[in-house]
Amino acid sequence: MQIKKVAKKITLGILVVSVILGMVMLFIPSLPMDRYMTYVKGVAYIYTPLIASIGINSAIEKTKKSSE
């Protein structure tokens, strides 16, 4: 149970850092947004299932708690 929480926090932390990086890059004209978009497209294949698994796991935990 504890490992799941750590993995969830790491996944969300990396996602938040990526989003903040993109937001910072919007306001700094010298940083090319094309490189960030290439990064986002490459990482999307990894993050989409991770985010989905966090959501599904949360739904399963809520269902288990409500049935008890």
C-alpha positions in Angstrom: 0.0 0.0 0.0 2.8 2.4 0.9 4.6 1.7 -2.4 1.5 2.7 -4.4 1.4 6.1 -2.6 5.1 6.7 -3.4 4.6 5.8 -7.0 1.6 8.0 -7.3 3.4 11.0 -5.8 6.4 10.5 -8.0 4.2 10.3 -11.1 2.2 13.3 -10.2 5.3 15.2 -9.3 7.0 14.6 -12.6 3.8 15.6 -14.4 3.5 18.8 -12.4 7.2 19.6 -13.2 6.5 19.1 -16.9 3.5 21.4 -16.8 5.3 24.1 -14.9 8.3 23.8 -17.3 5.9 24.3 -20.2 4.2 27.3 -18.5 7.6 28.9 -17.9 8.7 28.3 -21.5 5.6 30.2 -22.7 6.9 33.4 -21.1 10.5 33.1 -22.1 10.8 33.8 -25.8 14.4 32.6 -26.1 13.3 29.0 -25.2 12.0 27.1 -28.2 8.5 25.8 -27.6 8.9 23.2 -30.4 11.4 21.2 -28.3 9.0 21.2 -25.4 6.2 20.0 -27.6 8.4 17.2 -29.0 9.1 16.2 -25.4 5.4 16.2 -24.5 4.5 14.1 -27.5 7.2 11.6 -26.6 6.3 11.4 -23.0 2.5 11.2 -23.6 2.7 7.5 -24.4 4.2 7.0 -20.9 2.1 9.4 -18.9 -1.3 8.6 -20.3 -1.4 5.0 -18.9 0.2 6.2 -15.6 -2.4 8.9 -15.1 -5.2 6.4 -16.1 -3.9 3.8 -13.6 -3.9 6.4 -10.8 -7.5 7.3 -11.6 -8.6 3.7 -11.9 -6.8 2.8 -8.7 -8.5 5.7 -6.9 -11.9 4.6 -8.2 -11.3 1.0 -7.1 -10.2 2.1 -3.6 -13.4 4.3 -3.3 -15.6 1.4 -4.5 -14.0 -0.9 -1.9 -14.4 1.6 0.9 -18.1 2.2 0.0 -18.9 -1.5 -0.1 -17.4 -2.2 3.3 
